[in-house]
Amino acid sequence: MAKAKGAIVVDSVKCKGCELCMVSCPTNAIEMAKDVNGKGYHFAQLGIPEACIGCANCAAVCPDSCITVYRAKA
């Protein structure tokens, strides 16, 4: 069975850098950007794209609904 593939898109303008998505990611695919958004927060981003399995844990825990999850069809 092939490993699930996914991807996330983070709304960097809304992200407050709470890091809940990083903690909830089972594959440690998410990292905080070195850059900051207009509010001065380091925002989340997909740091290891090949590690993302599209589980949507990150989107589920995001308090500001900043994350959209995409999953590749098998």
ROLO-471091 format. One line per field, with one value per residue (C-alpha): residue number from 0; residue in one letter; x, y, z. Coordinates in pm, 1 decimal. Example, Ala and Ser with C-alpha at 12.3 -4.5 7.8 and 13.67 -1.06 7.14 Angstrom:
% residues 2
lumfi = [0 1]
drendren = [A S]
c1 = [1230.0 1367.0]
c2 = [-450.0 -106.0]
c3 = [780.0 714.0]
//
This chain:
% residues 74
lumfi = [0 1 2 3 4 5 6 7 8 9 10 11 12 13 14 15 16 17 18 19 20 21 22 23 24 25 26 27 28 29 30 31 32 33 34 35 36 37 38 39 40 41 42 43 44 45 46 47 48 49 50 51 52 53 54 55 56 57 58 59 60 61 62 63 64 65 66 67 68 69 70 71 72 73]
drendren = [M A K A K G A I V V D S V K C K G C E L C M V S C P T N A I E M A K D V N G K G Y H F A Q L G I P E A C I G C A N C A A V C P D S C I T V Y R A K A]
c1 = [0.0 135.2 199.4 -62.5 48.5 -73.0 6.6 -97.8 -140.4 -110.5 -269.4 44.8 -142.8 -379.7 -133.3 -28.0 254.0 97.8 278.4 -19.1 -0.9 364.5 285.7 -6.6 181.5 266.2 541.1 697.3 640.1 551.5 797.6 784.9 903.9 1206.1 1013.5 734.6 393.7 250.2 160.5 514.2 444.9 655.9 400.3 373.1 478.9 527.1 895.3 920.2 664.9 739.8 659.1 301.6 41.4 -264.1 -400.9 -547.9 -447.8 -293.8 -611.0 -820.5 -616.6 -557.7 -753.3 -769.7 -852.4 -538.9 -459.8 -607.7 -515.4 -492.3 -472.4 -353.3 -600.1 -470.2]
c2 = [0.0 341.2 604.4 881.6 1213.1 1551.0 1917.9 2218.7 2585.3 2826.0 3170.0 3349.1 3677.2 3524.4 3284.1 3391.7 3139.1 2944.4 2626.0 2398.0 2266.2 2170.7 1980.4 1795.0 1687.7 1315.5 1342.4 1673.5 1821.8 2171.1 2437.4 2803.0 3043.8 3259.2 3551.7 3730.3 3841.7 4194.5 4143.3 4037.8 3666.0 3382.8 3182.8 2810.4 2656.2 2313.6 2251.7 1893.4 1857.6 1490.6 1408.9 1545.2 1267.2 1493.7 1379.2 1727.5 1723.2 2066.5 2215.9 2063.8 2225.5 2565.0 2817.8 3069.0 2828.0 2927.3 2586.7 2421.0 2055.6 1891.1 1518.4 1339.2 1091.8 736.0]
c3 = [0.0 -97.7 165.3 166.6 18.8 123.8 130.3 332.9 255.8 548.0 542.2 658.3 707.9 967.8 1135.8 1485.9 1522.5 1811.5 1694.9 1772.1 1416.0 1462.5 1781.5 1621.3 1306.2 1331.0 1068.4 1181.9 836.5 963.2 1071.1 1164.7 896.1 963.7 811.2 995.3 874.1 894.4 1261.1 1351.5 1396.2 1260.3 1063.9 1003.4 674.2 523.0 591.3 465.3 182.7 118.2 483.0 473.6 471.2 454.6 791.2 863.9 1232.8 1182.1 1037.1 1314.8 1594.0 1430.7 1641.3 1355.7 1068.1 880.0 729.5 422.0 368.2 27.6 -27.1 -339.8 -485.8 -501.1]
//
